[in-house]
Amino acid sequence: MSKSVLIRLTALLVQVALSAAWAIQLRPALADAAPTIAKDSIRITFQTGRVRGGFEKPGWVPALACRLNGPIASGSKLTAEFTLPGKTPWVTFDCPLEETAANASLDVEGGGESVSNDKAVEYTGVMNFAIKLSNPLAGTNVTLFTGKAKVSKTPTPHGAGANYHATASEYYVDDDWRIPIGYVFFAKDSGHNNESFLHVLFWYRGNPAQVEAHLFYNGKDIAKSKVSGNNASDWNPKKAQWSFADCQFLGVYLNPPADDAGYDPKFALAKNPGDYEVKVLLVGNLARSIKFNVDANGKFDTGIAAANKLGSNRAIVPVQVIGSQETWNRTAWKTDAFYGNPLSGFTAPGP
């Protein structure tokens, strides 16, 4: 399989996984009922671009995936603009949209293979970008998000000659800022009568790994979640890749199921206020501790998401990294979070 095919396949799998984790969530109600972007859904990746004439220019072009909160009016257009030092503008592309109700959201993708390979660059450093929403029918054009991404490259293969040129798969956005930021939320499960269960989501370095998460309340292990992935021999935490685990705790509800229905353990947060902890095993080794508090109404929102206009129904919680399996920049969250839009009111746990 050629490198360009692998690049396209990898990007597609990442976008499909992110869409699956986010598409089942409804947007939070907003007073102004204007379209917004879910900041926690934005993902920048690199691809080869659209090749014509048989010659593939080395380097990369950007691709974007994100989620928009409705209402999105008919005729709306989402545009992504990317700039590099000395290249303003560099790459601009539109993302397909469709009319979306005020209480719903839309997963959006664009760029990558729709961008000409002629635009490919062999660049590392800071890349600035903006996401804009316009509607010629309404005469509007607003900027939903501006950010910057740090572009890095894997080391040149040993023995490569002076004429070696890296492909798009060798470039990456440094996402270490994601690691100490976790999310707690409820989401519906279409495979279990469309009931809503507790989810805890976190990120880690490397290719997808086997994950086993346990939910503790008052020191008691009340539920667990398993996420499939590579075992210890195949997981590579040194790889320039960032993966996430969306851990669903089946049978953990906000309120008790009616008439003793539902799935075991039939545990309701609203009936059990207090301190909770999720302990996570990565390929069998303790690697994360995620703590949050539930009040008497079953609420666990820390207020950080709303204060930073996250644009989703998730609560932001700190993630403690345990052990030394992963090597990462422990201060990246202070400056790089959400592509140069760090959180106010958030502090990452110490080692």
N, C-alpha and C positions, 0 to 999 in steps of 0.2 A: 504494500500500500504506500502511495507517495506521501511525502510530508504535507503537501497542500491538502490532500484528502483528510489526513489525520487532523490537521488544524481545523478544518470545517466540522469534522465529527466531534472534536472536543468542545468547540464553541457551542454546537447544537446541544450536546448533553448537558452542559452547564446551564444554558438558558432553559431547557426543559425542566431540569431539577428545580431551579429557582421559581419558575412559573408554577410548578406543582405545590411548592411550599407557600406561595403567596396568593394564588388565584382563588383559594377557598375563603379568603377573608373579606368581609365587608368593610368599607371605609368608615371611619368615625364621622359622626355628624358634625358639620361645620356651620357656624352661624352665617357666614357670607355665601355659602353654597357656590363657591367658585372652584374651578378645577385646581387641584394641587398634585404634587408629586410625592410619592412615598420615598423618603430619603433612604430608608433601609433596603429598598429594592434596587437601587442604582448599581449597576455592574458594568465596568469597562473591561473589554477583552480585545485581543488583537487577532487579525486574520490576514491572509495573503492579499485579498482583494480580487476583483474581477479581472482575469487575465485574458487578453486578446492578442491574437497574432502569434501565439505559441511561445512568446518570450515572457518569463516570469521575473519581474524585477525583485531583487532581494529586499528584505525588510518587512514592514507591517503597516496596516491601516487599522483604524479603530472601529469597534462595534459597540453598540449600546443596548442594554436591556434595563427596563424599569417598569414601574407600575404607576398609572395615573388614576387619581380619584375623581369620580364624576361630580357634577354633571359635565359631560363633554358634548358640546352642541354639534349638530351636523355641519359639515364644512370646515371643521377644525383641522389644524395641521401642526404636528410636533416636529420641530427642527432642532438638530444637534449641530453645534459649531465647535470645531477643534482648532486650536492655534498652537504653534510651536515658535520658539524664538526665531525671528527673521522670516516666519511664514504666517502672515496674518492677512486674510484668512488662509487656512490650509485645507481642511476637509469639512464640508457641510453636506448633510443628508437629511432627508425627511423620513419619518417613521409612520407607517400606516395607522390610521385611527378609525374608530367607528363611534357612532353616537352611543353615549353611555349615561345611564340614569344617575341621579344625585346620590343614591345609596349603594352604588356599585363601583367597581374599579375595573381597569383594563390593563392587561399586560401588553407591553409595547417592546418591539425590537426593531433595530435598524442598523445600517452601516455594514461593515464586514464585506461580504461578497457583493453587495450592491455598489461598493466604492471601487473605482478604477484602480487596478494595480499600479498604474502610472503614478499614483499618489504615494506609493510605499516609500518609507524612509527607514534608514538604519540609525535611529536616534535613541539615545537614553538621556533622561533628565526629566524636568517638569513639563507636563502638557496641560494647558488650560482648556476648559470646555464650558459651554453654556447650553442649557436646554430651554427652548422657547416654544410657546404655544400661541398660535395666531388663528384668526378666523376672519377671512375677507368679508363674509356676510355681515358680521357684527362690527367690522372695522377695528379689531383688537389685535394686539401683539404684546405679549407679556413674557418676561423671563421668569421661568419657574425655579431654575437652579443654576448656580455657577459653582465650579469646582476646579480642582487641579489634581492630577494623578502623577505619581512618580514612576517613570518608566525605567525598568532595569533589564538586564540581559544575563542569561546564564553564561558561565565561562566558556570560552572558545574550546572546542574539543582538542584534546592532546594530539599533537602531530599535524594539526591543520596548517595548511600552507598560507603564504602571504595573500593569496587570492581568495581565501575563504570568505563567504558571505553568509551571515546568519539568516534563517528563515523566521517567519512570524512566530512559530512555536517556541523559539528561544527567547522571545521578549515577554515581559510580564509586568503587571502593575503590582507594586509592593503593597499588599493588603494586611500587613502586620497589625494595623490599627484595629482590625476587626476582632482580634483574639480575646481581649478582656471585656468585650461588650456582648452581653447576652440579652435574650428576649423571652418574656413569659406572656402567654396569651392563650385564649381558647379558640378552637377552630372546629368546624364540622367535619365529620368523617362519613363520606358517602357509602363506605363499605360497612358501616355499623349504624344503619337506620338514620343516617344524617344527624346523629347526635354530636354534641360539642364536648370535646375532651381537652384537658390541660395539655399544653405544649410548652416545651423549653427548647430554645434553639441557641446554638453556639457555633463558633468557628475554630478551626485548628489548622496547623501547617501540614502540608503533604497531600498526597492522593487520598481518595476516600478510604477510611479505615473502619474496621469493626468497632461499633460503639454499643456499650451497655450502660444505661443510665438508671439510677435508683432514686426514687423520691422518698425522702425521710420526713416524718412529722413526729415531734417529741421523741426523737431517737429511734422511732420504729420505721422499718422499711415497709411502706404501704403499697408501692407500685413500681414497676420497672418497664423500661422501653429498650428495644433492640433495633439498631440500624445496621443494615448489612454493609459490608465493605471488605477491603483487603485485610488479610490476617497479618500477624507479626512479621512473617517472612517477606511479605509483598508490600507492606506499608512503608513509604519512604518519607519521613517527616522532614528530611533535608531538601526535598524537592521544592522548587519554586512554584508552589501551587497552594491554594487555600480552599479548604473544603468546609462544608457546614453539616451539622447533624440536627435535624428537626425531630426531637424526641416527643412522641405522643404517648401520654399516659392513659391507656385505655381504662375506663371505669372511674376516672377522677373527674368529677363534675363541679360546676359552680354551685348548683343547688341539687338537692336529692332528687333522683328520678321518681316520677309519680307511680303510685301503686306498686311499689317494690319492683319496678321494672328496671331495665338497664343492665349494665355489665359490671361484673365484679372488678374491683372491691366495693363498688357503689359508694365511693368516698366523695363527700361534698365539702368543698372549701368553706362555703358559707356556714357550715355547721362546725367547723374546726378552725377557728382563728388561731393565729400564733406564728411561730417561726418554722420555715421549711428549708430544706437543703436538698439539692440534687447532687449526688456523687456520681462521677462519670468514669467509666473504664474505657480507655482507648487500647485496643488490641490486648485487653486483659490487665492493663496497668492503670492504677488510679491517676487520673490526669486533670480532672476539673472538680471544683466545688462551686456550686451556684446557690446562693442563699437569697431568700425573699420572705417578706412578712405579709400575712393575710389578716385584714381587719375583721371586725364583727359582721360586716356585710359581705364578706367574701372577696373584697377588693384587694388587689396587690399592686396597684399602680403607684410608682414612685414619684410621679409628676415630672420626671426628666423628659419623657417623650413629648408631653404637651408643651413644656417650657421651651423645647428646642424645635417645635413644629415638625415632629418626625413624619406626620402624615399617615400613620397606620394605627391599628388598634392594639399594638404591642406595648408592654411595659418594658423599659430598659433596666437591666440589673447587671451588677458587676460579676465578672467571672474570674475566679482564682485559678491560676494555672499551677498544677502540682507536678513535681518531678522535672526531669531534664530531657525528656524525649524530644522536645522541640526547641530549636534555637530561633529566637525572634526578638525584635526590637521592642522592649518593654515600655518604652516611652512614646511610641509612634501615635498612640491614641490622643496624646496631648495636642498634637499639631495636624495630624493627617486624617483624623476620623471624618467619615462621610466626605471624603475627597476635599480636605482642607476646610471643613466646617465642623470643628471639634465641639463636643458637648459641653454646655455649661451645667454645673451642678453635679457632674459625674467624677468619681475618683476610682481608678482601678485598684484592686487589692494588691498588696505587696506579695513577694514570692513566699 
